[in-house]
Amino acid sequence: MSSGAKQATPHALLINELLDSRVPKTEREHAAAREIESIRAALVTPPQREWVSLTEEEMKQTCYETFSFDPYVIARAIEAKLKEST
């Protein structure tokens, strides 16, 4: 092998160069940078909300108000009550 072989540029370095506004870019590189930014924005996970549970009294009241013995109906009523509280 000759000593003049080119080394591949690490991926992270390429991305950093594309996103660095101080580095001159071609139109194609500008488009790639915009695409990277939009993908990164889409991948950002929204902050998790703190879990708020129902009290025993709220749970009993919700079950009582459904007037049903169907577990599905009761589950939907509890779900709606939880959505109200968050």
C-alpha positions in Angstrom: 0.0 0.0 0.0 1.2 3.4 -0.7 1.5 6.0 2.0 -0.5 8.5 0.0 -3.8 6.7 0.6 -6.6 9.0 1.8 -8.2 8.6 5.2 -12.0 8.8 5.5 -13.2 11.9 7.4 -15.1 10.8 10.6 -18.9 11.2 10.3 -19.1 13.6 13.3 -16.5 15.9 11.8 -18.4 16.0 8.5 -21.7 16.9 10.3 -20.0 19.6 12.4 -18.4 21.1 9.3 -21.8 21.1 7.5 -23.5 22.8 10.5 -20.7 25.4 11.1 -21.9 28.7 9.7 -18.3 29.9 9.4 -17.3 27.3 6.9 -18.1 28.2 3.2 -20.5 25.8 1.6 -21.9 24.8 -1.8 -25.7 25.0 -2.4 -25.8 21.2 -1.9 -24.1 21.5 1.4 -26.5 24.2 2.6 -29.4 21.9 1.6 -27.8 19.0 3.6 -27.3 21.3 6.6 -31.0 22.3 6.5 -32.1 18.7 6.3 -29.9 17.7 9.2 -31.4 20.5 11.3 -35.0 19.6 10.4 -34.3 15.9 11.3 -32.7 16.9 14.6 -35.7 19.1 15.4 -38.1 16.3 14.7 -36.2 13.9 16.9 -36.2 16.1 20.0 -38.2 14.4 22.6 -40.7 16.6 24.4 -40.2 16.9 28.2 -42.1 14.3 30.1 -45.0 15.5 32.3 -45.1 14.4 35.9 -47.6 11.6 36.5 -50.7 12.8 38.3 -52.9 10.0 39.6 -56.4 10.0 40.8 -57.2 9.9 44.5 -59.2 6.9 45.8 -62.2 9.2 46.1 -61.9 10.4 42.5 -61.5 6.8 41.3 -64.6 5.6 43.2 -66.6 8.7 42.1 -65.7 8.1 38.5 -66.6 4.4 38.6 -69.9 5.3 40.3 -70.7 8.0 37.7 -70.3 5.6 34.8 -73.3 3.5 35.9 -71.7 0.5 34.2 -70.1 -2.8 35.1 -68.3 -3.0 31.8 -64.5 -2.7 32.5 -64.0 -1.0 29.2 -66.5 1.8 29.9 -65.0 2.3 33.4 -61.4 2.4 32.0 -62.5 5.0 29.5 -64.1 7.1 32.2 -61.0 6.9 34.3 -58.9 7.8 31.3 -61.0 10.9 30.7 -60.7 11.9 34.3 -56.9 11.6 34.2 -56.8 13.7 31.0 -58.8 16.4 32.9 -56.3 16.4 35.7 -53.2 16.9 33.5 
